[in-house]
């Protein structure tokens, strides 16, 4: 049974914008909502599982002083000290990992998948900024979009120092208090996104793999990852679990899990079919195809979208295009640093 208590709404000194909600989801498990002024993501739920001698925190929130203050106030309310907290980062996006560097010296341990963890902690030779530059070129996105993206969105902006983390892999187990969690591969939304499945009570912390209200973006990263196909495989994997409830990072719990997963698959399949119809009209880059398409329920022109929306739209199309290329449906040619796609003869 899922137990709820009324939200504890706490206002930090100085501004009402620093309010956060804290809910008891089940015994010793709290959802803490942190806020941001980002145009992409305005809030996130991080989860705290209280144990006896140590505690588990799932994600840590935005790269901002206000989000750090919110989290510290919540932990103080729960009588939790940072030195007793093991942090699990589900993936590299800054709304989940942005403040990891700030808190790293105080935490007992930071755990993450190997690739996403290396990206967050800057232990890879290729940083997130490298992927942004490279993918902008491959997708044919104008440089001006990337410049404005940085000013309008903090989604790629975390700290810039190296810090330690412990790699964890699918099927490993973590115990805290009365709970035992299995690490779950949730790749797709990011190359090695992970979640945690409670093996006795059958619930899952599912990060951004599937959400209420909206569909998570699936971004192409590089050829080493099959982002869109990984996403489809992850949604099937979630459906195969004996799971009663999902706790995503945004928009609240999901109870009808298989239905929401199928809706998410259907959304991406329809987008892929629409894209193929556009490709049939002639060769182009992901950006050029995006310009030919209509977006959202209002069927907006692509050039009316904000720069962050344009970025995520193009990178999701690139993930679709690469899946169709891998399936042998499309051909691909590199011209002046851009990938041009066409229907394979």
N, C-alpha and C positions, 0 to 999 in steps of 0.2 A: 504494500500500500504506500502511495506517495503522500507524505504529510506536508502541509503548507502552513505557515504562520503568516500573520500580517507583515507587510514590509516594514523594516526599520529604516526610516528615511532620515538621514543625517546630513545636516548642513554644515559645511566647514566654514570657518571664519573668512569673511571677506567677500564672498560672492555666492549667490544661489546657484550659479552654474556648476559649483563643485559638489552638488548633491549626489548621493549614490543610494541605491536600493540594495538591501540585503535580505534574502529569504532563506529560511530553513526548508530545504527540499525533502530531506529524509534525515534520519538520526545522524548527527555530526557532519552533515554535508550542507554547505551554504553556497548560494549563488550570489555573487557580488557584482553589481552593475557599475562599470566605470564609463566615464564620458569623455568625449572629444569634440573639438570644433571642426574636425575633418569633414570635407564635402562628401567623402566616400562612405565612411562609417562613423556614426555619431556615438555609438555605445557598444559595449561588449560585456558579456557575462563571463567572469572568471570564477572558478569553483575551488572552494577550500574544504578539504576533508580533514577534520580534526582527529588526531590519534591520541595516544597516551604520552609518549616521549617525543614524538615527531609528528609533523603534519604534512599533507600533500596539497600543493597549490597547482591548479591546472590553468596555465597561461597567466600573464602578468600585466597586460594592458598596454596602452599607448605610450609613446616616447614623449612624455610631458610631465612637468612638475605637478600639475593639477591631478592627473591620474595617479601619480605616486602618492600624493597626499590622501586621495580617496581610499586607496588600498591600505595605507598605513592606518587610517582611521578605522577601517573595517576590521583589520587584524587586532587593533587595540581593543575594539568592542568585544572581540571574541577571545581576548586574553591569549593571543598567539604571538610569540616572539619570532622574528625573522630567522634567528640562528637555529631554530627547530624546524624550519620549513624546507622541504624538498620541492623544487619547482619543476613541473613537466611542461615543456613548450610543445604545443601540438604542431606548430609549423612556423615558418619564417615571417609571415606578414606582420607588420609593425603594430597592428591593433592587438596582436597576441603576444608579441615578443619585444615590443619597443622599449620597455623599461627594464629588460633583463640585465643590461649592462649596469644600470644605476643600482640595482639591488644585489648584483652578483657577490660583492664582497661580504654581504651580511647573511646570505643564504647558506643552508647546510649543504645543498647540492643542486645542480641544474641538470636536467635530463632532457634529451631530444633525440630525434632520429639523426643519423650521421650526416646526411647531406644538408637538411634544413638547419641542423645545429651548427654545422660548419659555416653556413651562410650567415646565420645570426651572429656568430662569434668571430667572423672574419678570419676563419682558419683555412679558407679556400683561396687559391690564387685569383679566382674569378669571383668578384664580389657581386652583390645585387646590382650595383651601378653598372658593372660590365654587361650583365644580362640585359638591362634596360637599353643601353646603347646598342648592343648587338641586335636585339630583337626589333628595335625601332628601325634599323636599317633593313633587316630581312623582310619585315612587314611593309616596308615602303612608307612608313609614317613620317611626315615632315618634321624636321628638327624643332620647329616652333611649338609643336604639340608637346614635345618632351620638355622643353623649357618651361612652358606654362604649367605642365603637369606637376613639376616640382614645387611651384609656388601655390598651386591649388590643392595639393594632396600630400599628406604625410605618410601615405601608405608604404613608401619605400624608405622612409627616413627613420632609422634607428640610431643607436650609438655607433661609434666608429673604432672602438678599442677591442682588442682580443681578450677574451676571458674564458675560463675553463667550463667544460660541460662533459657529461657522461653520455656516450651514445647508447641508445636502447633500440631494440629491434622487435618486430612483430613476434608474438607468442611469449615474450618474456613476461614475468609477473612481478607486480609491485604490491606490497601489503602495507596497509595503514589502518590502525584501529581494528575494527571488526571486518574490514573489507579486504578482498583480494581482487586485484585487477589484472587482466591480460592486455598487453599492448596489441593494438589492432592497426593494421596497415590501411590507411585511408587516402592513399595517393590519388592525385588528380587535381584538386584545388591548388596544391603545391606538390613538388616532386616526391616528397616523403612525409606528407602529413600523417600524423598518428592520432589515435584515440585510445580510450581506456574502457574495457568491458568488465563489469563486475560479474564474476563467474558464479556466485551463489544467489544473488538477488536479481540478476538478469536485466541490468540497465547499462547504458553506454554513454560516455562523454564523447560526442561525435564531432567536435570542432566545427569546421565549415563544410563538412562533406554533404550534408543535406540540411535545409533550413525551412522553417515556416515562412510564409508571405513572399519570399523571393527565392530565386535560384542562384546558388553560388557561382561566381565566375570561374571558368576553367582557362587558365592562361598557359600558353606555350612558353616553355623555358628554353630548351635546346633540343637537338635531335636525340640526345641520350635518354630523353623521357618521352613516353607516349601519353601526353597529358589527358587527351579526351578519352582514349581507350582505357587508361588507368581509372578515370572517373567512372565509366560504365562498369568496370570490374569491381570498383569499390562499392557502388550502389547495390550490385548483386550480392557482394560479400556481406553487406549489412543485413540484407533480407534473409540470408542464410543463418544468421545468429538467432538463438532463442532469446529474444530481447523484448521486454515489455514497454520500455520507454527510452527515448533518446534525449539527451541534454546537449543541444548545440550551443554554440557560442553567441548566437543572436536569435532574437524573436521567440524565445521560450521553448518548452518541451514539445516533443513530437510523440504522439501516442499511436496514431495509425501509420506505423513505420513503412510497411510495404507499399501502401497507397502513395505516401509522399515520395518514396524512392521512385516508383513508377511514373509519377507526375514529373519528376525531375528528369528521368530518362526521356520521356516523351517530349519535354521542352527542348532538350538538346537534339533529339532526332529531327524534330520539326525545323529547328534552326539549321541543321546540317542539310536537310532537303532543300530548304529555301536557298541556301548558299550554292548548292549544286546547280539549281536553276539559273542562278546569276552567272556562275562560271560558264555555263553553256552559251551565254551571250558573247563570250570572248575572253581571251587571256587577260590576266591582271594580277596585281599584288593583293595582299589582304586588305590594305588601305583602300585600294581602288574598288574592290568588291564591296567594302563597307560603305563607300560613297554611293554605290548603286542600290543599296538596300534601305528599307524603312525599319524604324526601331521603336520598340515598346508598344504598349497598347494604343498609344496615340498615333502610331505610325509616323513618327517624326523623321525628318531628314537628318542624315548623319551629321551634317555641318551645324545643326542646331544643338547638338549634344555638348556638354562641357568637355574640356580636355581630358580629365580623368575618365569620363564615360567613353570617349573616343578611344583612349588607350586600351581599356579593358575589352571593349568591343572588338578592336583589331586583333588583340592577342588571343581572344577566344576564337575568332575566325581562323587565325593561324593554327590553333590547336585542331580545329575541324579539318582544315586543309591538309595538315600533316597526317591525320588519320586516314583521309581519303587517298593520300599519296601512298601511305603504307599498305592500303588495301588494293592498290593498283588501279584505282578509279581515275586518279589525276596524274598528269605528268608535271614535272617541276624543272625550272631552268633558272640559274643564277645569272642575272644581268645587272651590272653596275652595283653589285652588293645586295640587290633585292631579289626575292624569290617570286617568280612568275609561274602561275598555275594555269593548266588547261585540261580539258577533258581528254583522257588518254584515247588515242585512236585504236 
